[in-house]
Amino acid sequence: MPPPSPPLFKDHPQHVASVVRAVLEAADPQECIRKHVAPLDTQRYSLLAAGKASAAMARGFVAACEATLSHSVVIGPPGTRLAMRGIVPDSASHAAYDADHPLPTVRNVEAAEAAAELARRGAGVADETLVVLLSGGASAFLALPQPPMTLEDLRDITQVLLRAGANIHELNAVRKHLEQLKGGGLAKLASPAPVRAFILSDVMDDDLATIASGPLVADHSTFASALEVLERCGRGHSVPRVTAHFKRGVAGLLRETLKAGDPALANVVCTIVGSNALALTAAAREVTRLGFGAAPIRENLSGDARGAGRQFAHDAQSHTPTPDQPCCIIAGGETIVHVRGQGAGGRNQEFALAAALQLDGSSREVVASFATDGVDGPTDAAGAYVSGETCTLASSRGLDAQAFLDDNDSHTFFSKVGTLIRTGPTGTNVNDIALALIYPK
């Protein structure tokens, strides 16, 4: 039931917090997985979970599945090993790994090797299903270089592409052709065993070839398209080993990734259990409960974070609420940051800071943006919220908002202004949510 009176601008911090809570409750990985568990075709199963939500998804699946769990590998962010205690038997057949994101490390490779071994084992076991649980972050957690590529090669190319502002499709085309498990590689290792995958999608169109770099589906990219990414970004010269590897692939000297029609895909079934669309629906439901008008939902948040933030704030300014009916805009997706400065921040905080500059002097709009995994870039915040008063407040404290934006230092700015959104690591990941609340004057 909506509140008896229209929501007020002075209460906007509480309104933002309420929407954040509603979104995270809807994206709870344990509940998402429980709703989709169905009886397996075999009496036994092995379990591979990888991603930021791996521990919660594993807990949900193990609790809901009646078949016997024989072996498991769970890979997630720091704290995953601790979170898995008591969930699976304490034996050599079950292992949990803490790994790193976004740059792979030695422990990521060790974890990915365990995942590969689990898949190989399953391929040789009769009457056992390999259950795979994937969530955001799995690409980094399943980093297993394809010889002669090394971990350093993976780290170098990841850093180069991130700094160049490469999008997820460009990143994936490159990673799939440098690693063993991506681009259908996991399916090939597990074949001919039956594979059931349950996926918490961090990709806007829920494209299975994009989520976790498509370890269980056919890959449409090629060595040629991976090489084109390097050339388009103008970075081939900075990663000569990777460039040479791709050229060997283009020449037909290396095996391509798994393609449509490959027999290894015959026994793979994938199910999406949660997504950004689910989170957007929860956000819309909550703003309606708070008393805002029906929220137009956009599933197109992408591109440069700075430009997207300005445009989103401009769109909010173009909306005119009635005196008794404030309105809002909700968007989902994931932007990118083009790093030009030396500061600290993330895409959501950069988005919000650009929005603050656009809103400067306005009296009725609030913009918030946050990462559903609770981690926005290399910071301890999920995002931030701003209004037309943010830059004025900053100026009164001797802070130049534009200078902070120019230095990609949004986190420092919002730490000083006090409008960070902090959730802590949430254990889920369904992309980012942007919210504009437009109050009557």
N, C-alpha and C positions, 0 to 999 in steps of 0.2 A: 504494500500500500504506500503510495507516495506521501511525502510530508504534507501537512495541512497548509503550509505557506511556502512560497518560492524560495529556493536556496539563495543565500546571500554571498556576495563577493568576499566578505570578511572571513567566511568559513571555507574558503577554497582549499587551504591545506588539508583540512579534514575530508573534503570531497575527493581530492586526489588520492589520499591514503585509502579511502574506502574503495575506490575503483581498483587500485593496485591489489588490495586484499582479494577482491572478487575475482580478478583475473588469475591470480596465483592459486586460488582454491579450485577454479575450473580446470587449470592445467596440472593439477596434482597427478604425478605419473603413476602412483600406486593405484589410485582410483581409476585412472584411464585404462590401465592394463587389466584390472579385474573385470571391467565391463566387457572385455572382448575375449577373455579366455574361454575356449571351447575344448571339448575332449579331443585328444590327439589320436592319430590312427595307430599309434604304438603304445605299448605298456610302459616303455622306458623312454627317457629323453636326456639329452645333454643340453646345457644352457650356456650361451654366450651373450653377455650384456655389455654394451659399450656406449659411452656417452655421459653427459653431465647428469642424466637421470637414471643411470644404470642401476644403482643400489636400490632405489625406490621401485623401479620397474621389476627388478629381480625379486624383491620382497613380495610384491603384488602377485607375480606369476607363480612363485613357489607356493604361496598360500592358497591360490585358487586352483592349481592344477592337481588332478588326482593321480596322474601317472608318477612313476618312480624316477627321481632325479639321480643320474649315475655320475656325471661329471659336470663341472661348471668353471667358467672363467668370467669374472666380472671386472670391467675396467672403467674407472671413472676419475673424477678429480680428487685431490688430496682429501682424505677422510673416508674414502670408499672402503678400504680394508676394514676400518673400524666399524663402519655402518653394516658390513656384511656378517659380523660376528653373530653367531646364533641363528642365522638365516639358513645356512647350508651346513652339512656335516663338517666337522673339523677333521679333515683327512687330506691326504696327498691328491685325492681326486678333485678337490675343490680349491680354487685360488682366487683371490681378489687383489687387484693392483691399483695403486695410486699413480696417476699419470698427469701430464702437463698439457696446457693449452694457452695460446694457439700454436706455439712452436714445439715440435716434438723433441723429446729428450731421450737419453739412454733408457730410462725406465719405460717410456712409451714403446720403444722397440722391443724391449723384453716382454712387455704385456702383449704386443701384437704377435710376437713369436708364439706365445702360449695360446693365443686365439687360433693361429694357423694350425698348431699341433692338435688342438681340440677338433677342428674341422677335418683334418686328415684322419684322426682316430675315428670320427663318426662315419667317414666314407667306407671304412672297413668293418663296421659293426652292423649286423643284421637286426632288423626289427627295433630300431631306435631312431627317434626324431631329433634333429638338431634344432633347438629353439633359439632364435636370435632376437635380442631386444636392442633396438637402436634409438638413440636420441642425439640431440645437438652436441657437438664436440667429438663425435665418434671418428670423424676424419682424422683429427690429430691423435686420438687415442689408439687408432689402428694403423699407425705409421710403421710400415715394414718395407724398407728399401728393396728395390729390385736390383740385384747385382748387375753391373759393378757400382751402382749408385750407393751412397753412404748416408748416414744420418746427417752429416755436415752438409751434404748436397741438398737434402730435404730442408734443413733449416735455412740454408742460404737462399734457396728459391722462394721459400715461404716469405721470408723477410723482404726480399726484393719485390715480390708481387703485392704484398700488403702495402708497402710504402708507395708503390705505383698506383694504388687504388684499384687493383684488379677486382672484378666481381666474382661471385661464387662460381659461376659457370667457367670462367677463365681459370680460376684456381683449381677447380676439379679436373679440367682437361689436362692440366699439367701434372697434378698429383697422380691421376690414374695411370699415367705413362711413366711414372718413376717408382711405383710401389706394387707390392704383390697382392694385396687384399682388395684394392679398389677396382672399379670398373669390372665388376663381376668376378674378381679374383677369389673371393671367399666362396662363392657358389661353385667354382671350379674345383677348389680343394675339397669341398664337402660332397660333391657328386660321387656316387648316385644316391646318397642318403636323402630321405625326405627332410626338407627344411621349412619350418614355419617361422616367419619373421613378424614381429609386432613393433610398430614404429611410431615414435612420438616425433612428429615432423617439425623441423625448424626451417622448412622451405615453403615459400608462399604458395606455390602451385602444387605442393606435395609430390613433386616429381621424384620418383624412386631412384632415378639415375643421378640425382643431385644430392639427396639425403645421404650423409656419411660417405659421399663420393661413390655411391652405387655399388656396394660390395656384392649384392645379390641379384643384380639385373644387368641386362645388356647395356653396353656403352656405345653411344653414337659418336663420340669424339675419336680422333685418330692422332697418330704421331704428328701428322702434318698440321692439324689444328692446334696441337699443343705448341708446336714450333711457331705458329702464327701468333699465339698469345705473347710469346717472348718478343717477337719482332714488333708487334703492335705496341707493347709497353716500352720498347726501346731498351730492353734490359738484357738481351742475349749476351752481350759482351761481358757482363758482370758475373755470369754463371757459365763459363766455357764448358765445363764437364757436362752440365745438363744439356746445353745446346748441342754438343757433339753426340750425346746419347739420342736425342730426338732425331738428329740427322741420320743416324744409323737406322733408326726405326723407319723413317721415311724411305730409306733405300731398301727396305725389306729385310734387313739383317736381324731384326728383333721381332718377336711375336707380338701381335696386336692384342688389345684388350678383348674381353668376351663380347661377341656380337649376337644379334637377334638370331634365333634358330639353333643356337648351340645346345646340344643335348644336356649340358650341365644345368640348364635352366628348367628342365622339364619337371623337376620335383620341388620347385621353390614356390611357396605361396606367401605373399606379403600383405599385411593388413595395417592401415593407418589407424592408430588408436587415439591420437590427439593432434591438434594443429593450431596454427594462429587463428584460423577461422573460429574455432571453439572459444579461444580467448577473447576475440572481438565480440562474439555474441554475449559472453559474460559481462564484458565492459558495458555494452549497450544496455543490458538488463539492469545493471547497477546504476547507471546515470539516470535511467528512467525512474527507478525507485527513489533516487535522490530528488526528483522533481524537475529534471531537465526534459526538454522535448525530445521526441524520437530522434535517435542519433543516426545520421547518414554514416555508413561504414565504408571505408576505403581499404582495399587490399593491394595498395600500390605504392607503399612507402619504400622508396629506393633511391638510388643515385647519391650524389654528394650530400652529406649530412648538413652542411652549412646552407646550401641552396634549398634543400628540402625543408629545413627549419624555418627559413624566411618565408617560403611560399605557404607553408602550413599556417603560420601566424597571419599572413596576409589574407588567407581564406577565412580565418576566424574573424578578422576585422570586417569582412564583407557580409557577415551574417548579422541580422538585426532581430534580436529577441523581442517578444512582447513584454509589457510590464509584469505580467503574471506568469510568463512562461520562458525561462532561459533556455538556451539551446546548446548544442555541442556537436563536435565532429570527432570521430574515432577512426584511426588508421592503423594498419598493421604492415609489417615488413621488416626491412633491414637496410639501412643506409651504409655508406662507407665514408671514411675520413681520408682526405688527401693531406698527408702530413707535410707541413711546411715549416713548422716551428719546433721548439724544444720542450714544450710544456707537457703536462699530463692531462689525460682526458679519455673520452670514449665517444662513440658515434651519437649516443643519446644525449650526452652532456653538450657536445658540440651543436647538435640539433637545437637543444633548448637555449643555448647562449645566442645562436643566430636568431632564434625566435624572439628572445628578449630585446634584442636591438631593433627588430621590426616593430615590436609592440610598444617601444619606449614612448611614454606619454599617454598611452591609451588607458582607459579607466575601467574596462569591463571584461577583458579577455584574459584567460589563463591558459597556458600551454604546458603540458607535461609530456615527457618521453622517458620510457624505461625499458630495460632488458629483462625479459621474464626469467632469465637465469640468475638475475641479481648481480651480475658482474658486467659492468660497462667498461670495456677496455682494461688496461692494467691499473684499475682503481678499486676502491672498496665500496663503490656506489653502483646502484642499478641505473641511475639517471638523475634527472632534475626537473623542477617545475619553475615556471617564470610567469610574470605578469607585466603590465605596463609600468609597474612601480620598481621593477628589479634593477634597471640601469640607474634610476634616480637614487635608490638606496645605495648601490655600489659607488656612485659618484660621491655621495656624502661621506663615504669611507675612504675616499682617495683612490678608488679603483676605476680603471678605464676598461670598460667591457670590450670595446673593439680591439684594444691591444692584447687582451687575454685571448680573444678569438684568433687574432692574427698569429699568435704563438701556439695555437692548439693547446691552450692551457685552461680549458673549461673547468677541470676538476678543482684546480686551485681557486678559480673565481667563485664557484658555487660553495666551496668550503668556507670561504670568507663571507659570502652573502647569507649562507645558511639555508639554502633551498635544495639540497641534495635529497634524492630518494634513496634511502638505504634499506634494503631488505635482508642483506646477507645472502650467501649462496642459497638458492631456492630448491635445488635438486631437480629442476625442470628446465626446459628450454623450448619455447615455441615462438621464437623471434621477439621482435620489439613491438610495443604498443605506444602510439602517440595519441594524445587526448587534448582537445581544445574545449574549454568550458566558457561559454559566452553569457555573461550576466546582464540583466537590465541596468540601464544607467540610473 
